């Protein structure tokens, strides 16, 4: 029973690690193809950047007998990707015009009062709009896909974390 539980948690940590690496790799490939990410897209990558080393830590901890540390890492992974799901949901709502987006990457441009104000706004302007999806894959935007991926990773991590303790 104990070995099976540790093995399940190890598989979970490795699956989360693999999916997170593949997701970030896919985002980088899409970016290299010319689809520049918006500000919210870049923020949605943060849970993956934090989750990759955390999932690797969980896997290594389990291989070295650190089941308690791995359980904490799995709980943190669940919370991290739950936050990523919420951020992706917000971005999807911005794309659908259900929520107002951040002023630096959505909505109409404000008119400048003077040429100096115009020049200043050009220096601060973000080119990529958060409220207009640049790419759809099978009718879903990348933020829509991120909802599914992040929610799946959060659910997997939390389900495995909640399992009985190996020492119990």
C-alpha positions in Angstrom: 0.0 0.0 0.0 2.7 2.5 1.0 4.8 1.7 -2.2 1.7 2.1 -4.4 0.9 5.5 -2.8 4.4 6.8 -3.3 4.4 5.4 -6.8 1.1 7.2 -7.6 2.4 10.5 -6.2 5.7 10.1 -8.2 3.7 9.5 -11.4 1.6 12.6 -10.6 4.6 14.8 -10.0 6.2 13.5 -13.3 3.0 14.0 -15.3 2.7 17.6 -13.9 6.3 18.2 -14.7 5.9 16.9 -18.3 2.7 18.7 -19.0 4.0 22.0 -17.6 7.2 21.7 -19.7 5.2 20.8 -22.8 2.8 23.8 -22.2 5.6 26.3 -21.8 7.4 24.8 -24.8 4.3 25.1 -26.8 3.9 28.7 -25.8 7.5 29.4 -26.8 7.0 27.7 -30.2 3.8 29.7 -30.9 5.7 32.9 -29.9 8.6 31.9 -32.3 6.0 31.5 -35.1 5.2 35.2 -34.8 2.3 35.2 -32.3 3.5 37.7 -29.7 2.0 37.2 -26.2 0.0 39.9 -24.5 0.6 41.0 -20.9 -1.9 38.6 -19.5 -0.5 35.7 -21.6 2.9 36.4 -20.0 1.4 36.4 -16.5 -0.3 33.1 -17.2 3.1 31.5 -17.7 4.2 32.3 -14.1 2.5 29.2 -12.5 4.3 27.0 -15.0 7.6 28.7 -14.4 7.1 28.1 -10.6 5.5 24.7 -11.1 8.2 23.1 -13.1 10.9 23.2 -10.5 8.3 22.4 -7.7 7.1 19.3 -9.6 10.7 18.2 -10.1 11.3 18.8 -6.4 8.3 16.6 -5.5 9.5 13.8 -7.8 13.1 13.9 -6.4 11.7 14.0 -2.8 9.6 11.0 -3.4 12.5 9.0 -4.9 14.6 9.9 -1.8 11.9 9.0 0.8 10.7 12.6 1.5 7.0 11.8 1.3 6.0 14.7 3.6 7.9 17.2 1.5 6.4 15.8 -1.7 2.9 16.1 -0.2 3.5 19.8 0.6 4.9 20.3 -2.9 1.8 18.7 -4.4 -0.5 20.9 -2.3 1.4 23.9 -3.5 1.2 22.8 -7.1 -2.5 22.4 -6.7 -2.9 25.9 -5.3 -0.5 27.4 -7.9 -2.4 25.9 -10.9 -5.7 26.8 -9.3 -4.5 30.4 -9.3 -3.4 29.9 -12.9 -6.9 28.6 -13.8 -8.4 31.8 -12.3 -6.1 34.0 -14.2 -6.8 32.1 -17.5 -10.5 32.4 -16.8 -10.1 36.2 -16.3 -8.2 36.5 -19.5 -10.8 34.5 -21.4 -13.4 36.9 -20.0 -11.4 39.8 -21.2 -11.2 38.3 -24.6 -15.0 37.9 -24.7 -15.5 41.4 -23.4 -17.1 40.1 -20.2 -14.5 41.8 -17.9 -12.5 45.0 -18.4 -8.9 44.1 -19.1 -5.8 45.9 -17.8 -5.6 49.4 -19.2 -2.1 48.7 -20.6 -3.3 46.0 -23.0 -7.0 46.4 -23.7 -9.6 48.9 -24.6 -9.5 52.0 -26.7 -6.5 54.3 -26.7 -6.9 57.6 -25.0 -6.3 60.8 -26.9 -3.2 62.6 -26.0 -3.6 66.2 -24.9 -0.3 67.3 -26.4 2.5 66.0 -28.6 4.6 65.4 -25.5 1.8 63.3 -24.0 1.6 61.4 -27.3 5.3 60.7 -27.3 5.2 59.6 -23.7 2.2 57.2 -24.4 4.2 55.7 -27.4 7.0 54.9 -25.0 4.7 53.1 -22.6 2.4 51.5 -25.2 2.0 47.7 -25.3 1.5 46.5 -28.9 -0.3 43.2 -28.2 -3.9 43.6 -27.1 -5.2 41.4 -24.3 -8.8 41.6 -25.5 -8.2 40.3 -29.0 -7.0 36.6 -29.3 -4.2 36.3 -31.8 -4.7 32.5 -32.3 -7.4 29.9 -32.0 -6.8 26.2 -31.9 -9.9 24.0 -32.4 -12.0 27.1 -31.8 -10.5 27.8 -28.4 -8.1 30.7 -27.6 -4.9 30.0 -25.9 -6.3 31.3 -22.6 -9.2 28.9 -23.0 -6.8 26.1 -23.4 -4.9 27.3 -20.4 -8.1 27.0 -18.3 -8.4 23.4 -19.2 -4.7 22.6 -18.7 -4.3 24.5 -15.4 -7.5 23.1 -14.0 -6.5 19.6 -14.9 -3.0 20.0 -13.3 -4.6 21.6 -10.1 -7.1 18.8 -9.8 -4.5 16.1 -10.3 -2.1 17.6 -7.8 -4.8 18.2 -5.1 -6.4 14.8 -5.7 -3.1 13.0 -5.2 -2.1 15.3 -2.3 -5.3 14.4 -0.5 -4.7 10.7 -0.6 -3.9 8.9 2.6 -0.4 9.3 4.0 2.1 6.6 3.2 2.9 6.1 6.8 -0.8 5.9 7.9 
